[in-house]
Amino acid sequence: MLLLMPVLLLIVLGVCWFAPALEVRLFGQPLFQWMDGNFVQRNALVAGIALGFALIPLIFSLAEDALFNVPARLSQGSLALGATPWQTLWHVVLPSASAGICRTDAEFWPRRWRNHDCVDGNGQYAH
């Protein structure tokens, strides 16, 4: 996990570094000018962050269910054979729960996109 942190940091920095050049290449001008200057980026950012925080309990509870549904005999057997708790987690519990965790991810994305739709003042969807 810690080995991935520098990679993720480099990816984020790379995206931040190349995004303005990519906007100009794709749209011919910065994106906020391409959208007539009426787009306030902070509004979308605040909505995205709020939606992300709202869905964290759903993801956590579904992933937790997947992890705790691994039979205790597998964990106990691994520990009885001399594996450390971390080795048991990485080599026994996570592979056994991977199908449930992938199911969690598959359930999360449709709910996220469904909750992302906006409704205007008349009760109509504004996509």
N, C-alpha and C positions, 0 to 999 in steps of 0.2 A: 504494500500500500504506500509506504513512504517512498518507494522508488518511482512511483507514478507521479508524485507531486511535482518534481521538476519538469517532467514532460508536460503535465497539464498547465503549469505556469508558462512554459514556453509556447504552448499552443495559444493560450489566451493573449499573451503579449504579441505573438505573430498575427493573430486576428485583428487586434487593436492597431497594429502597425500597418497592415495591408488593407484594412477596410476602406479608408478614404480613397486610396488609389483605385480600388475595385469599384467603388461607387462612381467615380468619374469615368472609368472605362466602360461600365455598363450603361449608365444613364446620361453621360455627357456632362454632368454637373453633380454637385453634392445632392444627396437624396432629399434633404429638406427644401432645397430650391426646386427640385424636380416635382415636389408635391405642392408647389405654389406658395411655399413659406407659411402655410396655415397649420402645419403639423407641429405639435408640441411633443417632443420626444419624452419628456418626463412623465406625461400622462400614461403612455404605454408602458413605460418602465415601472411605474408604481402599480399599475394593474397587473403586470406580469409577476412582480415580486409578491403581491398580495395573493394571487392565485397559487403561486408556488408554495407559500406558507400554508395556505388553506388545504392543500393536498398532501402535505407532509404526513399528517396523522393517518391518512388512508394508506399511503405507501408503507409506512412503518408497521401498521397493524397487519397488513396482508403479508409482508415479509416476515414479521415475527411469527405469524401463524405457520408459515412454511418452515421456518427453522425449528419451531417447537413440535412439529408433527413428525420429525425424524425419530424413529424408534430409539428408545433409551438403550436398548440392547447393543446397538451399533456403537454408540458413544462409550458405553461401559466396557464393551469388548476391546475397543481401541485403547482405552486407558489401562485395562487389565494387561494388555500385551506390552505396556511400557511406554506408550506414546505420551507426550506432554499434552496438556489441555489445548495449547495452540495448534499442535500437530493434529489433534483430534478434530478441532474446528475446521482447519484448512483441508484436511485430507479425507475426512469422513462426513462431517455434518454439512458443510457447504456443498460438496458434490451431490449428496443425497437430497438436499433441499433446493437444488438449482432449478428443477422443473417448477416448483412452487414460486420461486423468486421470479422466474421468467413469466409465469402466469400473472404475477403481481404487476410486472412491467406491461404486459399485454392488456391488463385491465385498466392500468393507470392512464395510458395515452388517450384512449377514446373518451374517458371521463374528463380529462384535461381539455380536449378540444371541444367537447360538448359544453363545458362550463365557460369556455372562452367566448362563445357567442354573446353578442350584446343585444339588449332589447331597448328599443327607443321608447319615447313617452307614450306612444299609442298602443304599446303591447306587441308591436311587430318586430321581427328580427331585423337587425341592422348589421349586415355582414361586412 
